[in-house]
């Protein structure tokens, strides 16, 4: 579905966020097995007029080479103020660290916006 913005002011916010680092601490992503998930809340630098479109990608993934590499990444619970980065893995995949890039694009408040009523 094409997203159309009703405003002439479009804002772009972006970041690079470490979601977890489990290697040094012996955390569940590194030592565990089966279905595992991590969420990291992200707050936008400014509030959008409505929930923006958010794109996420991996900027760092440090995986054990002894098993298949399995990853599912997404943005969830997107609001005008922020969202959650989500990283999931499963089976015998061992993940030491993950960092994710994100970009949000949406309509923002403009000085030309008028509230008549």
Biotite code that builds the C-alpha atoms (Angstrom):
import biotite.structure as struc

atoms = struc.array([
    struc.Atom([0.000, 0.000, 0.000], chain_id="A", res_id=1, res_name="UNK", atom_name="CA", element="C"),
    struc.Atom([1.362, 3.403, -0.977], chain_id="A", res_id=2, res_name="UNK", atom_name="CA", element="C"),
    struc.Atom([1.657, 5.802, 1.949], chain_id="A", res_id=3, res_name="UNK", atom_name="CA", element="C"),
    struc.Atom([0.689, 9.369, 1.034], chain_id="A", res_id=4, res_name="UNK", atom_name="CA", element="C"),
    struc.Atom([1.531, 12.318, 3.261], chain_id="A", res_id=5, res_name="UNK", atom_name="CA", element="C"),
    struc.Atom([-1.000, 15.127, 3.598], chain_id="A", res_id=6, res_name="UNK", atom_name="CA", element="C"),
    struc.Atom([1.635, 17.630, 4.570], chain_id="A", res_id=7, res_name="UNK", atom_name="CA", element="C"),
    struc.Atom([4.299, 19.366, 2.556], chain_id="A", res_id=8, res_name="UNK", atom_name="CA", element="C"),
    struc.Atom([6.728, 18.917, 5.464], chain_id="A", res_id=9, res_name="UNK", atom_name="CA", element="C"),
    struc.Atom([8.365, 15.502, 5.513], chain_id="A", res_id=10, res_name="UNK", atom_name="CA", element="C"),
    struc.Atom([10.770, 14.555, 8.292], chain_id="A", res_id=11, res_name="UNK", atom_name="CA", element="C"),
    struc.Atom([13.473, 11.882, 8.254], chain_id="A", res_id=12, res_name="UNK", atom_name="CA", element="C"),
    struc.Atom([14.985, 10.599, 11.482], chain_id="A", res_id=13, res_name="UNK", atom_name="CA", element="C"),
    struc.Atom([17.609, 7.867, 11.643], chain_id="A", res_id=14, res_name="UNK", atom_name="CA", element="C"),
    struc.Atom([19.907, 6.060, 14.017], chain_id="A", res_id=15, res_name="UNK", atom_name="CA", element="C"),
    struc.Atom([22.223, 3.142, 14.687], chain_id="A", res_id=16, res_name="UNK", atom_name="CA", element="C"),
    struc.Atom([21.321, 1.231, 17.859], chain_id="A", res_id=17, res_name="UNK", atom_name="CA", element="C"),
    struc.Atom([23.009, -1.657, 19.644], chain_id="A", res_id=18, res_name="UNK", atom_name="CA", element="C"),
    struc.Atom([20.195, -4.092, 20.394], chain_id="A", res_id=19, res_name="UNK", atom_name="CA", element="C"),
    struc.Atom([22.278, -6.456, 22.563], chain_id="A", res_id=20, res_name="UNK", atom_name="CA", element="C"),
    struc.Atom([25.745, -7.833, 23.268], chain_id="A", res_id=21, res_name="UNK", atom_name="CA", element="C"),
    struc.Atom([25.505, -11.287, 24.867], chain_id="A", res_id=22, res_name="UNK", atom_name="CA", element="C"),
    struc.Atom([28.934, -12.778, 24.177], chain_id="A", res_id=23, res_name="UNK", atom_name="CA", element="C"),
    struc.Atom([30.775, -11.259, 27.137], chain_id="A", res_id=24, res_name="UNK", atom_name="CA", element="C"),
    struc.Atom([27.928, -11.748, 29.604], chain_id="A", res_id=25, res_name="UNK", atom_name="CA", element="C"),
    struc.Atom([27.021, -15.274, 28.466], chain_id="A", res_id=26, res_name="UNK", atom_name="CA", element="C"),
    struc.Atom([23.484, -14.126, 27.708], chain_id="A", res_id=27, res_name="UNK", atom_name="CA", element="C"),
    struc.Atom([20.600, -16.134, 26.279], chain_id="A", res_id=28, res_name="UNK", atom_name="CA", element="C"),
    struc.Atom([21.214, -15.157, 22.645], chain_id="A", res_id=29, res_name="UNK", atom_name="CA", element="C"),
    struc.Atom([24.739, -16.575, 22.843], chain_id="A", res_id=30, res_name="UNK", atom_name="CA", element="C"),
    struc.Atom([24.170, -19.616, 25.065], chain_id="A", res_id=31, res_name="UNK", atom_name="CA", element="C"),
    struc.Atom([20.489, -20.347, 24.460], chain_id="A", res_id=32, res_name="UNK", atom_name="CA", element="C"),
    struc.Atom([18.607, -22.392, 21.907], chain_id="A", res_id=33, res_name="UNK", atom_name="CA", element="C"),
    struc.Atom([15.115, -22.409, 20.463], chain_id="A", res_id=34, res_name="UNK", atom_name="CA", element="C"),
    struc.Atom([13.039, -19.292, 19.885], chain_id="A", res_id=35, res_name="UNK", atom_name="CA", element="C"),
    struc.Atom([14.594, -16.077, 21.257], chain_id="A", res_id=36, res_name="UNK", atom_name="CA", element="C"),
    struc.Atom([13.694, -12.405, 20.888], chain_id="A", res_id=37, res_name="UNK", atom_name="CA", element="C"),
    struc.Atom([15.125, -9.047, 21.920], chain_id="A", res_id=38, res_name="UNK", atom_name="CA", element="C"),
    struc.Atom([13.378, -5.674, 21.748], chain_id="A", res_id=39, res_name="UNK", atom_name="CA", element="C"),
    struc.Atom([14.982, -2.252, 22.048], chain_id="A", res_id=40, res_name="UNK", atom_name="CA", element="C"),
    struc.Atom([12.842, 0.884, 22.443], chain_id="A", res_id=41, res_name="UNK", atom_name="CA", element="C"),
    struc.Atom([13.782, 3.835, 20.220], chain_id="A", res_id=42, res_name="UNK", atom_name="CA", element="C"),
    struc.Atom([12.566, 7.401, 20.727], chain_id="A", res_id=43, res_name="UNK", atom_name="CA", element="C"),
    struc.Atom([12.500, 9.762, 17.744], chain_id="A", res_id=44, res_name="UNK", atom_name="CA", element="C"),
    struc.Atom([14.428, 13.041, 18.068], chain_id="A", res_id=45, res_name="UNK", atom_name="CA", element="C"),
    struc.Atom([11.147, 14.891, 17.352], chain_id="A", res_id=46, res_name="UNK", atom_name="CA", element="C"),
    struc.Atom([7.509, 13.806, 17.340], chain_id="A", res_id=47, res_name="UNK", atom_name="CA", element="C"),
    struc.Atom([5.901, 13.068, 13.950], chain_id="A", res_id=48, res_name="UNK", atom_name="CA", element="C"),
    struc.Atom([2.315, 14.175, 13.120], chain_id="A", res_id=49, res_name="UNK", atom_name="CA", element="C"),
    struc.Atom([1.315, 10.525, 12.645], chain_id="A", res_id=50, res_name="UNK", atom_name="CA", element="C"),
    struc.Atom([3.182, 7.211, 12.927], chain_id="A", res_id=51, res_name="UNK", atom_name="CA", element="C"),
    struc.Atom([5.936, 7.276, 10.262], chain_id="A", res_id=52, res_name="UNK", atom_name="CA", element="C"),
    struc.Atom([7.130, 4.550, 7.924], chain_id="A", res_id=53, res_name="UNK", atom_name="CA", element="C"),
    struc.Atom([10.123, 2.844, 9.592], chain_id="A", res_id=54, res_name="UNK", atom_name="CA", element="C"),
    struc.Atom([12.805, 0.817, 7.808], chain_id="A", res_id=55, res_name="UNK", atom_name="CA", element="C"),
    struc.Atom([15.320, -1.319, 9.738], chain_id="A", res_id=56, res_name="UNK", atom_name="CA", element="C"),
    struc.Atom([18.482, -3.166, 8.697], chain_id="A", res_id=57, res_name="UNK", atom_name="CA", element="C"),
    struc.Atom([21.390, -4.951, 10.349], chain_id="A", res_id=58, res_name="UNK", atom_name="CA", element="C"),
    struc.Atom([24.543, -2.853, 10.647], chain_id="A", res_id=59, res_name="UNK", atom_name="CA", element="C"),
    struc.Atom([26.419, -5.432, 12.753], chain_id="A", res_id=60, res_name="UNK", atom_name="CA", element="C"),
    struc.Atom([25.728, -9.079, 13.418], chain_id="A", res_id=61, res_name="UNK", atom_name="CA", element="C"),
    struc.Atom([28.278, -11.188, 15.194], chain_id="A", res_id=62, res_name="UNK", atom_name="CA", element="C"),
    struc.Atom([27.220, -14.838, 14.815], chain_id="A", res_id=63, res_name="UNK", atom_name="CA", element="C"),
    struc.Atom([28.789, -18.167, 15.675], chain_id="A", res_id=64, res_name="UNK", atom_name="CA", element="C"),
    struc.Atom([29.888, -20.001, 12.528], chain_id="A", res_id=65, res_name="UNK", atom_name="CA", element="C"),
    struc.Atom([29.065, -23.454, 13.949], chain_id="A", res_id=66, res_name="UNK", atom_name="CA", element="C"),
    struc.Atom([25.346, -23.289, 13.044], chain_id="A", res_id=67, res_name="UNK", atom_name="CA", element="C"),
    struc.Atom([23.052, -21.791, 10.433], chain_id="A", res_id=68, res_name="UNK", atom_name="CA", element="C"),
    struc.Atom([22.607, -18.025, 10.634], chain_id="A", res_id=69, res_name="UNK", atom_name="CA", element="C"),
    struc.Atom([18.950, -17.265, 11.336], chain_id="A", res_id=70, res_name="UNK", atom_name="CA", element="C"),
    struc.Atom([17.558, -13.784, 11.913], chain_id="A", res_id=71, res_name="UNK", atom_name="CA", element="C"),
    struc.Atom([14.230, -12.005, 11.657], chain_id="A", res_id=72, res_name="UNK", atom_name="CA", element="C"),
    struc.Atom([14.347, -8.214, 12.133], chain_id="A", res_id=73, res_name="UNK", atom_name="CA", element="C"),
    struc.Atom([11.507, -5.709, 12.227], chain_id="A", res_id=74, res_name="UNK", atom_name="CA", element="C"),
    struc.Atom([10.087, -2.475, 13.640], chain_id="A", res_id=75, res_name="UNK", atom_name="CA", element="C"),
    struc.Atom([7.094, -2.942, 15.952], chain_id="A", res_id=76, res_name="UNK", atom_name="CA", element="C"),
    struc.Atom([4.711, -0.761, 17.978], chain_id="A", res_id=77, res_name="UNK", atom_name="CA", element="C"),
    struc.Atom([5.369, 2.308, 15.808], chain_id="A", res_id=78, res_name="UNK", atom_name="CA", element="C"),
    struc.Atom([3.906, 5.538, 17.221], chain_id="A", res_id=79, res_name="UNK", atom_name="CA", element="C"),
    struc.Atom([4.442, 9.259, 16.588], chain_id="A", res_id=80, res_name="UNK", atom_name="CA", element="C"),
    struc.Atom([7.051, 9.263, 19.370], chain_id="A", res_id=81, res_name="UNK", atom_name="CA", element="C"),
    struc.Atom([9.036, 6.063, 18.661], chain_id="A", res_id=82, res_name="UNK", atom_name="CA", element="C"),
    struc.Atom([8.996, 2.305, 18.090], chain_id="A", res_id=83, res_name="UNK", atom_name="CA", element="C"),
    struc.Atom([10.663, -0.974, 19.086], chain_id="A", res_id=84, res_name="UNK", atom_name="CA", element="C"),
    struc.Atom([13.528, -2.604, 17.181], chain_id="A", res_id=85, res_name="UNK", atom_name="CA", element="C"),
    struc.Atom([12.951, -6.371, 17.161], chain_id="A", res_id=86, res_name="UNK", atom_name="CA", element="C"),
    struc.Atom([15.529, -9.111, 16.588], chain_id="A", res_id=87, res_name="UNK", atom_name="CA", element="C"),
    struc.Atom([14.506, -12.782, 16.608], chain_id="A", res_id=88, res_name="UNK", atom_name="CA", element="C"),
    struc.Atom([16.421, -15.999, 16.119], chain_id="A", res_id=89, res_name="UNK", atom_name="CA", element="C"),
    struc.Atom([15.681, -19.693, 16.637], chain_id="A", res_id=90, res_name="UNK", atom_name="CA", element="C"),
    struc.Atom([17.014, -23.244, 16.714], chain_id="A", res_id=91, res_name="UNK", atom_name="CA", element="C"),
    struc.Atom([20.764, -23.604, 17.426], chain_id="A", res_id=92, res_name="UNK", atom_name="CA", element="C"),
    struc.Atom([21.848, -20.190, 16.067], chain_id="A", res_id=93, res_name="UNK", atom_name="CA", element="C"),
    struc.Atom([24.194, -18.406, 18.488], chain_id="A", res_id=94, res_name="UNK", atom_name="CA", element="C"),
    struc.Atom([24.305, -14.602, 18.339], chain_id="A", res_id=95, res_name="UNK", atom_name="CA", element="C"),
    struc.Atom([26.995, -12.620, 20.136], chain_id="A", res_id=96, res_name="UNK", atom_name="CA", element="C"),
    struc.Atom([26.012, -9.048, 19.170], chain_id="A", res_id=97, res_name="UNK", atom_name="CA", element="C"),
    struc.Atom([23.526, -7.169, 17.021], chain_id="A", res_id=98, res_name="UNK", atom_name="CA", element="C"),
    struc.Atom([23.396, -3.517, 15.999], chain_id="A", res_id=99, res_name="UNK", atom_name="CA", element="C"),
    struc.Atom([20.615, -2.181, 13.759], chain_id="A", res_id=100, res_name="UNK", atom_name="CA", element="C"),
    struc.Atom([20.228, 0.888, 11.562], chain_id="A", res_id=101, res_name="UNK", atom_name="CA", element="C"),
    struc.Atom([16.808, 2.462, 11.318], chain_id="A", res_id=102, res_name="UNK", atom_name="CA", element="C"),
    struc.Atom([15.178, 5.252, 9.334], chain_id="A", res_id=103, res_name="UNK", atom_name="CA", element="C"),
    struc.Atom([11.768, 6.828, 9.914], chain_id="A", res_id=104, res_name="UNK", atom_name="CA", element="C"),
    struc.Atom([10.032, 8.937, 7.252], chain_id="A", res_id=105, res_name="UNK", atom_name="CA", element="C"),
    struc.Atom([6.792, 10.782, 7.893], chain_id="A", res_id=106, res_name="UNK", atom_name="CA", element="C"),
    struc.Atom([4.882, 14.013, 8.038], chain_id="A", res_id=107, res_name="UNK", atom_name="CA", element="C"),
    struc.Atom([5.978, 16.561, 10.631], chain_id="A", res_id=108, res_name="UNK", atom_name="CA", element="C"),
    struc.Atom([4.541, 19.764, 12.051], chain_id="A", res_id=109, res_name="UNK", atom_name="CA", element="C"),
    struc.Atom([5.336, 22.780, 9.911], chain_id="A", res_id=110, res_name="UNK", atom_name="CA", element="C"),
    struc.Atom([5.245, 26.514, 10.655], chain_id="A", res_id=111, res_name="UNK", atom_name="CA", element="C"),
    struc.Atom([2.737, 26.707, 7.780], chain_id="A", res_id=112, res_name="UNK", atom_name="CA", element="C"),
    struc.Atom([0.256, 24.397, 9.549], chain_id="A", res_id=113, res_name="UNK", atom_name="CA", element="C"),
    struc.Atom([-2.819, 26.268, 10.801], chain_id="A", res_id=114, res_name="UNK", atom_name="CA", element="C"),
    struc.Atom([-5.335, 25.246, 13.415], chain_id="A", res_id=115, res_name="UNK", atom_name="CA", element="C"),
    struc.Atom([-8.486, 27.153, 12.442], chain_id="A", res_id=116, res_name="UNK", atom_name="CA", element="C"),
    struc.Atom([-10.905, 25.538, 14.909], chain_id="A", res_id=117, res_name="UNK", atom_name="CA", element="C"),
])
